[in-house]
Amino acid sequence: MSSSFSVIRDQTPASAIPQGAVVAMGNFDGVHRGHRAVIGAALDMAKRLGRPALAVTFEPHPRSFFSPHTPQFRLTDETGKLRLLAGTGLDGAVIMTFNAARAGTSAQDFIEKDLIGRLGISGISIGYDFHFGKGRAGSPALLQSEAPRLGIEVHVQSHIDIDERPVSSTAIRMALAEGQIAEATEMLDGPWFISGEVIHGEKRGRDLGYPTANIRLDPHCGLRHGIYAVRVGLDGRRYDGVASFGRRPTFDNGAPLLEIFLFDFKGDLYGKMLDVAFIAYIRDELKFDGIEALIRQMDDDSVKARAALAAAPNAFPKLGAIG
């Protein structure tokens, strides 16, 4: 794996861009098994050619540009995506800003000016269904037809299936919306995770014997409301815990909040950044008639969460450091 993962942006000077790289191109939301197959082919090609290997991806997600008023449940924000890409063994990532100019660039100009002119690629790996350029006119077939003239290698990755079901970011979003954590984990090749800063809450958990670290997720997060077994990364260490994501119907039915109780942990977490990996779904969010009933249920949730985590001792996303 690379010792340093570099991030190249539109404003990065040409002198800082490794020429002749092999690139894996895609939106890579979630960096799931299908994406990893595209990346793996790029890594193999780069090793054979003796070239660096980079991801080429787009921010914001093109869907956000074309449908700005439609809620978009992203599996990974930009930083999360980069950390997952860094964990694959790539040397870096090229983040191309997706704006009106990019949307209006023809597929031919994108190939000539961006891939060949600016990046000077020697090869490219792309998924069978990935399109690019104005009107989505750019396709794997176009790259293959242009490859001899451009002097580049092209790998087109066919779809990856699990039990005859294609792996896709959309399928993973649907699984998370249904609380199907095991299914999402299998498609992602590791647990789905979020990162966030611990904020102050109502501090009810202290009174209940379950002090929680609270994180506000993206408003468009489509994760099913309920109770989860989680594994948390903090300052290079990992902790097991149980978490509730939802509106707290017993108390205020307010805005969705992720509330995490870490097992066997003492300390102040306010202002800390946590990586929270979702290991198992335990139950739906419920409204309780009284505090005693709620505490009994939380005790039961904790037992079930510990059992789920014990069954998945090494489950955590494959994250790398961004240089």
C-alpha positions in Angstrom: 0.0 0.0 0.0 1.2 3.5 -0.7 2.8 5.4 2.1 1.2 8.6 1.1 -2.1 9.1 -0.6 -2.2 12.4 -2.5 -5.3 14.4 -3.5 -5.2 16.2 -6.8 -7.8 19.0 -7.4 -8.6 21.3 -10.3 -6.2 23.9 -8.9 -3.3 21.5 -8.4 -0.4 22.6 -10.7 0.4 20.2 -13.5 3.9 19.8 -12.1 2.4 18.1 -9.1 0.4 15.6 -11.1 2.1 12.2 -11.6 2.1 11.7 -15.4 1.4 8.4 -17.0 -0.8 7.1 -14.2 -3.4 4.3 -14.6 -6.7 5.6 -13.3 -9.9 4.0 -12.0 -12.8 6.3 -12.8 -16.2 6.6 -11.2 -18.3 8.4 -8.6 -17.4 5.7 -6.0 -20.1 6.5 -3.5 -19.5 3.9 -0.8 -16.5 2.3 -2.5 -18.4 -1.0 -2.6 -17.4 -4.3 -4.1 -18.1 -3.2 -7.7 -16.0 -0.1 -7.2 -13.2 -2.2 -5.7 -13.2 -4.5 -8.7 -12.7 -1.4 -10.9 -9.9 -0.2 -8.6 -8.3 -3.6 -8.4 -8.1 -3.9 -12.2 -6.4 -0.4 -12.2 -3.9 -1.5 -9.5 -3.1 -4.7 -11.5 -2.6 -2.7 -14.7 -0.5 -0.1 -12.9 1.8 -2.7 -11.4 2.2 -4.4 -14.8 3.1 -1.1 -16.5 5.2 0.2 -13.6 2.9 3.3 -13.2 1.2 5.0 -10.3 -2.5 4.3 -9.8 -5.1 7.0 -9.1 -8.8 7.3 -8.7 -10.7 9.9 -10.8 -13.9 11.0 -9.2 -16.3 13.9 -9.1 -17.5 16.3 -6.3 -20.2 17.2 -5.7 -21.9 14.0 -6.8 -23.3 14.7 -10.3 -26.8 13.8 -9.1 -26.6 16.8 -6.7 -25.8 19.1 -9.6 -28.5 17.9 -11.9 -31.2 17.5 -9.2 -30.2 20.1 -6.5 -33.6 20.0 -4.9 -33.9 16.3 -4.7 -32.6 14.8 -1.4 -29.5 12.7 -2.0 -28.6 10.0 0.5 -24.9 9.7 0.0 -23.2 6.6 1.4 -20.0 8.6 1.9 -19.2 12.3 2.0 -16.1 13.5 0.2 -13.7 12.9 3.1 -15.1 9.4 3.8 -14.8 8.4 0.2 -11.2 9.6 0.1 -10.3 7.6 3.2 -11.9 4.5 1.7 -10.0 5.0 -1.5 -6.8 5.5 0.4 -7.4 2.1 2.0 -7.4 0.3 -1.3 -3.8 0.8 -2.1 -4.2 3.6 -4.7 -1.5 6.3 -4.8 -4.0 9.1 -4.8 -7.2 10.5 -6.1 -8.1 13.2 -8.6 -11.2 15.2 -7.5 -12.8 16.9 -10.4 -15.3 19.6 -9.5 -18.6 18.8 -11.1 -20.2 22.1 -12.1 -21.8 23.7 -15.2 -18.6 23.7 -17.1 -17.9 20.1 -16.4 -21.4 19.1 -17.2 -21.1 20.9 -20.5 -17.8 19.3 -21.5 -18.2 16.8 -24.4 -17.0 13.3 -23.8 -14.3 13.7 -26.5 -13.0 16.9 -24.9 -13.0 15.2 -21.5 -10.9 12.4 -22.8 -8.5 14.7 -24.8 -8.1 17.5 -22.4 -8.6 16.0 -18.9 -7.5 12.4 -19.2 -4.8 12.7 -21.8 -3.8 16.4 -21.7 -3.8 17.1 -18.0 -3.4 13.7 -16.4 -1.4 12.0 -19.3 -2.9 8.6 -18.4 -1.5 5.4 -19.7 -4.5 3.3 -18.8 -8.0 3.4 -17.4 -10.4 1.1 -15.6 -14.1 1.9 -15.7 -17.3 0.2 -14.8 -19.6 -1.2 -17.5 -22.3 1.2 -16.7 -20.3 4.4 -16.1 -21.0 7.3 -18.5 -19.3 10.7 -18.7 -19.3 13.9 -20.7 -22.2 16.1 -21.9 -25.4 14.2 -22.2 -23.6 11.1 -20.8 -22.3 10.5 -24.3 -19.0 9.1 -22.9 -19.1 5.3 -22.4 -16.7 2.4 -21.9 -17.3 1.5 -25.6 -16.1 5.0 -26.6 -12.9 4.6 -24.5 -12.2 1.2 -26.0 -12.7 2.5 -29.5 -10.3 5.5 -28.9 -7.7 3.4 -27.0 -5.5 2.5 -30.0 -5.3 6.1 -31.2 -4.6 7.4 -27.7 -2.1 4.7 -26.9 -3.8 3.7 -23.6 -5.1 0.5 -22.1 -8.8 0.3 -21.2 -10.3 -2.2 -18.8 -14.1 -2.4 -18.6 -15.3 -4.1 -15.4 -18.5 -6.2 -15.7 -21.1 -6.0 -12.9 -20.4 -7.7 -9.6 -23.2 -9.9 -8.2 -24.0 -11.4 -4.8 -26.5 -14.2 -5.0 -27.3 -13.1 -8.5 -28.1 -9.5 -7.4 -25.9 -6.7 -8.8 -24.0 -4.7 -6.3 -24.7 -1.0 -6.6 -24.8 2.1 -4.4 -28.6 2.3 -4.9 -29.0 -1.3 -3.6 -26.9 -0.4 -0.6 -29.0 2.7 0.2 -32.1 0.5 0.0 -30.6 -2.0 2.3 -29.7 0.6 4.9 -33.2 2.2 4.6 -34.6 -1.2 5.5 -32.1 -1.9 8.4 -30.5 -4.7 6.4 -27.1 -4.1 7.8 -25.6 -7.6 7.0 -26.7 -7.2 3.3 -25.2 -3.7 3.1 -22.0 -4.9 4.7 -21.6 -7.7 2.2 -22.0 -5.4 -0.7 -19.6 -2.8 0.7 -17.0 -5.4 1.7 -17.0 -3.9 5.1 -19.4 -2.1 7.5 -21.1 1.1 6.4 -19.8 4.0 8.5 -20.3 7.7 9.2 -17.9 10.2 10.7 -19.0 13.1 12.9 -18.2 15.5 15.7 -19.7 14.8 19.1 -22.2 17.6 20.1 -24.0 18.4 23.3 -27.4 16.9 23.7 -30.1 16.9 26.4 -27.9 14.7 28.7 -30.8 12.4 29.5 -28.6 9.4 29.0 -26.6 10.2 32.1 -29.7 10.0 34.2 -30.6 6.6 32.6 -27.2 5.1 33.2 -26.3 5.3 29.5 -24.4 8.5 28.8 -24.3 9.0 25.0 -22.1 10.7 22.5 -24.4 12.5 20.1 -23.8 13.1 16.4 -26.0 14.9 13.9 -26.0 13.0 10.6 -26.6 14.5 7.2 -30.3 15.6 7.0 -30.7 13.3 3.9 -29.3 10.2 5.6 -31.7 7.4 4.8 -30.6 5.0 7.5 -33.6 3.2 9.1 -34.5 4.6 12.5 -33.7 2.1 15.2 -31.1 0.6 17.5 -27.7 -0.7 16.2 -24.6 -2.5 17.4 -21.8 -0.2 16.4 -18.0 -0.1 16.5 -16.4 3.3 17.0 -13.0 4.5 16.0 -11.5 7.2 18.2 -7.9 8.5 18.3 -6.6 5.3 16.7 -8.5 3.0 19.0 -11.7 1.1 18.6 -14.6 0.7 21.0 -17.7 -1.4 20.9 -21.1 0.2 21.6 -24.8 0.4 21.0 -26.5 3.3 19.2 -29.9 4.8 18.6 -30.7 6.7 15.4 -34.0 8.4 15.4 -36.3 11.0 16.9 -36.5 9.8 20.5 -40.3 9.3 20.6 -40.4 8.7 24.3 -39.1 12.2 24.9 -39.4 14.9 22.2 -39.8 13.3 18.8 -37.3 15.9 17.5 -34.9 16.0 14.6 -33.1 12.7 13.9 -29.9 12.2 16.0 -27.4 9.4 16.4 -26.8 8.7 20.1 -23.9 6.3 20.9 -23.2 4.5 24.2 -19.7 3.1 24.3 -19.2 0.0 26.4 -16.4 0.1 29.0 -15.4 3.8 28.2 -15.0 6.7 30.5 -14.0 10.2 29.3 -15.2 13.4 27.7 -16.1 13.0 24.0 -17.4 16.5 23.3 -15.9 18.0 20.2 -14.2 14.6 19.3 -14.5 13.2 15.8 -15.8 9.6 15.8 -15.9 7.0 13.0 -19.0 5.0 13.7 -19.4 1.6 11.9 -22.8 -0.1 11.9 -22.4 -3.8 12.6 -25.9 -5.1 13.2 -29.5 -3.9 13.4 -31.2 -4.7 16.7 -34.7 -3.3 16.6 -37.0 -0.5 15.6 -37.2 2.7 17.5 -40.0 2.5 20.1 -42.0 4.8 22.4 -42.1 3.7 26.0 -44.7 4.5 28.7 -42.1 5.1 31.4 -38.4 5.4 32.2 -38.1 2.0 33.9 -39.4 0.2 30.8 -37.0 2.1 28.6 -34.0 1.2 30.9 -35.0 -2.5 30.8 -35.1 -2.3 27.0 -31.7 -0.5 26.9 -30.2 -3.2 29.1 -31.5 -5.9 26.7 -30.3 -3.9 23.6 -26.8 -3.8 25.2 -26.7 -7.5 25.6 -27.7 -8.1 22.0 -25.2 -5.5 20.8 -22.4 -7.1 22.7 -23.3 -10.5 21.2 -23.4 -9.1 17.6 -20.1 -7.4 18.1 -18.5 -10.5 19.6 -19.6 -12.4 16.4 -17.8 -9.7 14.3 -14.6 -9.1 16.1 -12.6 -7.4 13.3 -15.4 -5.7 11.4 -14.4 -2.1 10.6 -14.1 -0.1 7.4 -10.8 -0.4 5.5 -9.7 3.3 5.9 -6.4 4.9 4.9 -4.8 8.2 5.7 -5.1 11.1 3.3 -1.8 12.8 2.6 
